[in-house]
């Protein structure tokens, strides 16, 4: 599964970790996040995230 980066603050959503503070279980792909999910760091919407290339995920 791909990681996704917030284009506003740089937060990385890692599907392997999920977002437990916001009731998103580990293993949840970005595409399966609720539509009203927002960046836990800055509150940006899913539209403000970009998929990382495999070589950027390190």
N, C-alpha and C positions, 0 to 999 in steps of 0.2 A: 504494500500500500504506500502511496505517495504521501510525503509531508507537504504541508501548505504553509506559506508565510504571509503574515499580515503586511500589506504594502504601506500601512501607516506607521506601525511601531516596530515591526520586525519579529513579533511573536511567531513562533513556529508551532503549528498544530501537528502533533505526531499521533497518528492513529493507534500506534502500539500503546501509547500512554493514555489516550483519550483526554477528557477534561473532567476528572472526578469532582472538582469543586462545583461544577455546573451539571452534574448528573449525566455525564457522557462516559459510558463504560469504555475501558481499554478495548481495542480491537474495532472501534467504530470508524469506518471510512469517512472522510470529509464529506463525501456526497450524501451520506446518511445522517449528517447532523441536522437537527431541526432547523427549519427556515428562520426561526427567530433567534437562533444561536448567535452570539456575538463574541468578539475577541475578548478574552478574560483580562487582558492588560489595558486595552484602550476603548473597548466598546464598539469597534468597527464591525460592520455586517459581513456576512460570508462573501458578498460581492467584492470586498476589498482584499481578498486573499488570492494569492497566485500559487499554482502548483510548482514545486521545486523539481528541477532536474535531478536525476539520480546522483550526479557528481556534486550537486550542491547540498546534499542531505547530510553531509558529515559534520 
